[in-house]
């Protein structure tokens, strides 16, 4: 016996319509074509599927077995078809994000909160565990977006600029360096530097200032939360370097000051890396717009 989905739909339609004529209309078939299909199905099964001497047309015991099968399988098939249609239309999909910028959680959550209201059928997840193998994971399609300040020239990947930011030196208000107009690499030599727990190659202070100057701070302390970093800095336990938008968003107290790095300051740019073919998907394009505008809202606040 070779059953097809159309056979199950036929059984369901005739049962719901109570006759071949009305079922044929529901299925967009001629009554003759539907009757021929039913006869062929009964020949395959070797049993009658309908009791033809009743009005409305009634399923036989064998037909009821096929109806139960249809009612179990067809809703699942219909659901998958709806998902595929939504995917083609750009209404659903997957948005799994890996973050190479530890502080980016501060602005990413408001972005995702707005995004989920606009795209409730898109599966959203954050994958911090992939942070430092993020771009290979993006190429493998393990994730769909990588937030990074270090664009690379990789075939098949597109780096969309999100916003510029300024890494700022942070110290207690009574710290000896707090009276300077700006700090330089040499100023860190005797300092305990409090940073996020990420590798140095992902920290602006090392890649943009201390590394090129070959300056090593007195020590480095890793702290997970921005508010705790600011608490320790305000207490005189060390100094830190944080993005300007983080300092606007997370306000711990007035017991610390922020200064530019070098006389002219330092500017960095954050990017969203995606697979090139995904950039124009409607939900992806909307996410990139939200990610670009949310930090601008913070700057105006």
C-alpha positions as semicolon CSV with decimal commas, in nm:
position;residue;x (nm);y (nm);z (nm)
1;X;0,000;0,000;0,000
2;X;0,143;0,333;-0,111
3;X;-0,018;0,622;0,079
4;X;0,042;0,983;-0,018
5;X;-0,045;1,304;0,166
6;X;-0,311;1,374;-0,096
7;X;-0,485;1,048;-0,002
8;X;-0,502;1,153;0,361
9;X;-0,630;1,497;0,263
10;X;-0,898;1,331;0,050
11;X;-1,018;1,112;0,337
12;X;-1,030;1,412;0,570
13;X;-1,208;1,636;0,320
14;X;-1,480;1,379;0,237
15;X;-1,539;1,316;0,606
16;X;-1,566;1,688;0,678
17;X;-1,781;1,766;0,373
18;X;-2,008;1,460;0,398
19;X;-1,987;1,387;0,027
20;X;-1,759;1,365;-0,275
21;X;-1,903;1,667;-0,453
22;X;-1,843;1,917;-0,172
23;X;-1,503;1,761;-0,092
24;X;-1,396;1,805;-0,454
25;X;-1,472;2,179;-0,424
26;X;-1,265;2,202;-0,104
27;X;-0,973;2,027;-0,274
28;X;-1,005;2,221;-0,602
29;X;-1,065;1,898;-0,797
30;X;-1,341;1,779;-1,024
31;X;-1,583;1,531;-0,870
32;X;-1,479;1,276;-1,133
33;X;-1,109;1,314;-1,047
34;X;-1,179;1,278;-0,676
35;X;-1,398;0,970;-0,727
36;X;-1,124;0,815;-0,940
37;X;-0,869;0,888;-0,664
38;X;-1,092;0,725;-0,399
39;X;-1,140;0,416;-0,618
40;X;-0,765;0,386;-0,669
41;X;-0,702;0,422;-0,295
42;X;-0,958;0,151;-0,213
43;X;-0,799;-0,078;-0,470
44;X;-0,461;-0,025;-0,299
45;X;-0,603;-0,089;0,046
46;X;-0,812;-0,387;-0,066
47;X;-1,110;-0,267;0,141
48;X;-1,396;-0,020;0,105
49;X;-1,323;0,307;0,284
50;X;-1,679;0,444;0,271
51;X;-2,029;0,318;0,339
52;X;-2,190;0,442;0,019
53;X;-2,552;0,369;0,106
54;X;-2,568;0,649;0,365
55;X;-2,625;1,022;0,344
56;X;-2,407;1,199;0,429
57;X;-2,135;0,967;0,306
58;X;-1,988;0,782;0,602
59;X;-1,644;0,633;0,655
60;X;-1,615;0,258;0,706
61;X;-1,413;0,114;0,992
62;X;-1,110;0,099;0,762
63;X;-1,174;0,455;0,649
64;X;-1,184;0,571;1,013
65;X;-0,838;0,427;1,064
66;X;-0,708;0,637;0,776
67;X;-0,894;0,941;0,912
68;X;-0,721;0,904;1,249
69;X;-0,388;0,879;1,065
70;X;-0,474;1,191;0,862
71;X;-0,574;1,387;1,173
72;X;-0,243;1,294;1,336
73;X;-0,010;1,360;1,043
74;X;-0,165;1,640;0,836
75;X;-0,160;1,912;1,107
76;X;0,212;1,845;1,150
77;X;0,271;1,866;0,775
78;X;0,063;2,185;0,755
79;X;0,265;2,338;1,039
80;X;0,592;2,263;0,862
81;X;0,457;2,410;0,539
82;X;0,354;2,727;0,727
83;X;0,705;2,752;0,872
84;X;0,862;2,718;0,528
85;X;0,627;2,980;0,384
86;X;0,718;3,215;0,671
87;X;1,088;3,151;0,611
88;X;1,054;3,234;0,243
89;X;0,856;3,548;0,331
90;X;1,118;3,647;0,588
91;X;0,873;3,637;0,879
92;X;1,049;3,365;1,077
93;X;1,397;3,226;1,115
94;X;1,682;3,206;1,362
95;X;1,886;3,482;1,523
96;X;2,157;3,324;1,737
97;X;2,414;3,581;1,843
98;X;2,773;3,539;1,959
99;X;2,939;3,830;2,137
100;X;3,308;3,918;2,123
101;X;3,239;4,244;2,308
102;X;3,174;4,159;2,673
103;X;3,016;4,496;2,756
104;X;2,776;4,463;2,464
105;X;2,520;4,291;2,685
106;X;2,439;4,637;2,823
107;X;2,284;4,759;2,496
108;X;2,201;4,428;2,329
109;X;1,920;4,329;2,568
110;X;1,711;4,642;2,495
111;X;1,765;4,578;2,124
112;X;1,643;4,218;2,153
113;X;1,344;4,323;2,362
114;X;1,228;4,554;2,084
115;X;1,315;4,295;1,819
116;X;1,110;4,014;1,971
117;X;0,793;4,226;1,970
118;X;0,836;4,292;1,598
119;X;0,941;3,935;1,506
120;X;0,780;3,693;1,755
121;X;0,836;3,391;1,526
122;X;1,214;3,436;1,506
123;X;1,413;3,212;1,742
124;X;1,650;3,438;1,938
125;X;1,943;3,320;2,149
126;X;2,276;3,456;2,276
127;X;2,577;3,225;2,265
128;X;2,852;3,376;2,484
129;X;3,027;3,040;2,507
130;X;3,124;3,072;2,139
131;X;3,261;3,424;2,183
132;X;3,622;3,358;2,089
133;X;3,563;3,111;1,810
134;X;3,270;3,318;1,694
135;X;3,359;3,392;1,331
136;X;3,430;3,026;1,241
137;X;3,099;2,941;1,414
138;X;2,929;3,202;1,196
139;X;3,073;3,048;0,880
140;X;2,960;2,702;0,997
141;X;2,607;2,841;1,057
142;X;2,626;2,758;1,428
143;X;2,537;3,123;1,495
144;X;2,387;3,396;1,277
145;X;2,539;3,721;1,407
146;X;2,870;3,804;1,573
147;X;2,909;4,136;1,756
148;X;3,274;4,241;1,725
149;X;3,503;4,543;1,713
150;X;3,757;4,357;1,498
151;X;3,637;4,317;1,136
152;X;3,817;4,062;0,921
153;X;3,821;3,997;0,547
154;X;3,650;3,656;0,529
155;X;3,476;3,524;0,219
156;X;3,103;3,496;0,268
157;X;3,087;3,724;0,573
158;X;2,973;4,086;0,586
159;X;3,065;4,328;0,866
160;X;2,796;4,594;0,908
161;X;2,909;4,903;1,105
162;X;2,686;4,967;1,406
163;X;2,830;5,267;1,591
164;X;3,149;5,438;1,703
165;X;3,243;5,462;2,067
166;X;3,521;5,600;2,284
167;X;3,704;5,384;2,540
168;X;3,739;5,597;2,854
169;X;3,978;5,572;3,149
170;X;3,791;5,537;3,479
171;X;3,941;5,611;3,822
172;X;3,827;5,714;4,168
173;X;3,760;6,087;4,203
174;X;4,050;6,119;4,449
175;X;4,292;5,913;4,238
176;X;4,622;6,091;4,153
177;X;4,549;6,054;3,779
178;X;4,200;6,203;3,812
179;X;4,338;6,557;3,784
180;X;4,500;6,497;3,444
181;X;4,324;6,611;3,123
182;X;4,395;6,270;2,967
183;X;4,594;5,954;3,039
184;X;4,870;5,788;2,837
185;X;5,008;5,437;2,822
186;X;5,284;5,517;3,074
187;X;5,021;5,610;3,334
188;X;4,909;5,247;3,356
189;X;5,248;5,108;3,452
190;X;5,184;5,129;3,827
191;X;4,809;5,062;3,818
192;X;4,592;4,761;3,895
193;X;4,374;4,737;3,585
194;X;4,023;4,599;3,635
195;X;3,882;4,443;3,317
196;X;3,619;4,204;3,195
197;X;3,727;3,836;3,197
198;X;3,821;3,816;2,829
199;X;4,148;3,764;2,647
200;X;4,367;4,071;2,595
201;X;4,323;4,063;2,221
202;X;3,958;4,160;2,274
203;X;4,022;4,452;2,512
204;X;4,060;4,802;2,365
205;X;4,307;4,912;2,631
206;X;4,555;4,643;2,527
207;X;4,500;4,643;2,151
208;X;4,477;5,020;2,114
209;X;4,718;5,157;2,374
210;X;4,921;4,932;2,604
211;X;5,017;4,670;2,347
212;X;5,162;4,911;2,089
213;X;5,344;5,101;2,369
214;X;5,476;4,776;2,524
215;X;5,347;4,885;2,865
216;X;5,233;4,631;3,123
217;X;5,011;4,738;3,417
218;X;5,113;4,642;3,770
219;X;4,837;4,382;3,771
220;X;4,510;4,280;3,608
221;X;4,193;4,185;3,792
222;X;3,902;4,026;3,607
223;X;3,546;4,120;3,705
224;X;3,231;4,002;3,526
225;X;2,982;4,283;3,596
226;X;3,016;4,648;3,493
227;X;2,850;4,773;3,813
228;X;3,103;4,581;4,023
229;X;3,393;4,722;3,819
230;X;3,265;5,074;3,889
231;X;3,217;4,995;4,257
232;X;3,577;4,875;4,288
233;X;3,710;5,174;4,093
234;X;3,511;5,420;4,307
235;X;3,654;5,250;4,616
236;X;4,010;5,306;4,495
237;X;4,078;4,935;4,432
238;X;4,207;4,993;4,080
239;X;4,139;5,168;3,750
240;X;3,952;5,056;3,440
241;X;3,881;5,139;3,076
242;X;3,519;5,114;2,961
243;X;3,324;5,223;2,651
244;X;3,161;5,564;2,683
245;X;2,813;5,424;2,616
246;X;2,855;5,172;2,898
247;X;2,940;5,456;3,137
248;X;2,626;5,642;3,031
249;X;2,408;5,335;3,073
250;X;2,550;5,199;3,402
251;X;2,578;5,475;3,658
252;X;2,711;5,349;3,990
253;X;2,793;5,670;4,183
254;X;2,964;6,009;4,151
255;X;3,282;5,885;4,322
256;X;3,474;5,823;3,999
257;X;3,583;6,027;3,697
258;X;3,640;5,938;3,334
259;X;3,919;6,069;3,111
260;X;4,019;6,030;2,745
261;X;4,289;5,784;2,645
262;X;4,567;6,000;2,494
263;X;4,535;6,368;2,413
264;X;4,315;6,317;2,109
265;X;4,109;6,039;2,260
266;X;4,053;5,696;2,107
267;X;3,767;5,597;1,877
268;X;3,661;5,240;1,807
269;X;3,381;5,099;1,593
270;X;3,150;4,810;1,667
271;X;3,031;4,577;1,389
272;X;2,774;4,305;1,338
273;X;2,915;4,019;1,131
274;X;2,663;3,812;0,935
275;X;2,670;3,568;0,648
276;X;2,649;3,779;0,335
277;X;2,338;3,605;0,201
278;X;2,151;3,681;0,528
279;X;2,204;4,057;0,537
280;X;1,891;4,140;0,337
281;X;1,655;3,903;0,516
282;X;1,377;4,126;0,653
283;X;1,422;4,027;1,017
284;X;1,801;4,050;0,995
285;X;1,786;4,394;0,834
286;X;1,552;4,508;1,112
287;X;1,783;4,373;1,382
288;X;2,079;4,558;1,230
289;X;1,878;4,883;1,222
290;X;1,779;4,842;1,587
291;X;2,136;4,760;1,687
292;X;2,253;5,075;1,510
293;X;1,995;5,310;1,665
294;X;1,984;5,185;2,025
295;X;2,330;5,320;2,124
296;X;2,240;5,651;1,958
297;X;1,939;5,670;2,190
298;X;2,174;5,614;2,484
299;X;2,394;5,900;2,367
300;X;2,097;6,137;2,356
301;X;1,970;6,028;2,698
